[in-house]
Amino acid sequence: MDPRLVKSAQLGDTDALNELLEGDPLILNRVALSQIAETPLHIATLARKANYVRKLLRLKPCFAEELNKDGFTALHIVAATGHREIVRELLSLKLGTNLCLLKGQFGLNPLHHVAIRGRVGVIQELASFCPDAAKQVTTAQGETALHLAVKNHQLEAVRVLVKLCGEDVEIMSLKDKDGRTALEIAIATKQLQVSRSS
């Protein structure tokens, strides 16, 4: 990828992006065709440059579905870092629901990443936008976002997931590969405040 494009994405410099596009209107198309997995969208998302992300999504929305070399989409990255404005930008795309369900590294969808990290605001955004992401089982361990929140002692994340999904008996009764529900794991690991909130 052109180093000037990388730098503009890191800095969130939309003027530099405009200049690059004036000089080479196909520069983003070349990125899409290259064998380099990382796109300017991955870089700008990691750098938390919302205006740059917004502009790239208008110009090249297909970048949102690309996995980088580490196996993450832009939504995985921004979900893990907790930047809600960029999460909303990505979800506003026509393919927003698909982005919520795309599995990246280790079979994790973006909701799984935020459940592990306990990013409550982003959990609310993702689970409200795409409830099916909470049902999606991941990894060889057969875990849901709720399992992962419990296993990582993310009490507030567990509370939010239970509140958002609590009436969905299917989600609450899903078992991991060891045959345990999230509530059973909470009880077994003595996370009493979790089991009381469930």
Sequence and secondary structure as in RCSB ss.txt:
>XXXX:A:sequence
MDPRLVKSAQLGDTDALNELLEGDPLILNRVALSQIAETPLHIATLARKANYVRKLLRLKPCFAEELNKDGFTAL
HIVAATGHREIVRELLSLKLGTNLCLLKGQFGLNPLHHVAIRGRVGVIQELASFCPDAAKQVTTAQGETALHLAV
KNHQLEAVRVLVKLCGEDVEIMSLKDKDGRTALEIAIATKQLQVSRSS
>XXXX:A:secstr
  HHHHHHHHHT HHHHHHHHHH TTHHHHHHHSS    HHHHHHHTT HHHHHHHHHH GGGGG   TTS  HH
HHHHHHT HHHHHHHHTSTTHHHHHH   GGG  HHHHHHHHT HHHHHHHHHH THHHH  BTTTTB HHHHHH
HTT HHHHHHHHHHHTT HHHHH   TTS  HHHHHHHTT HHHHHH 
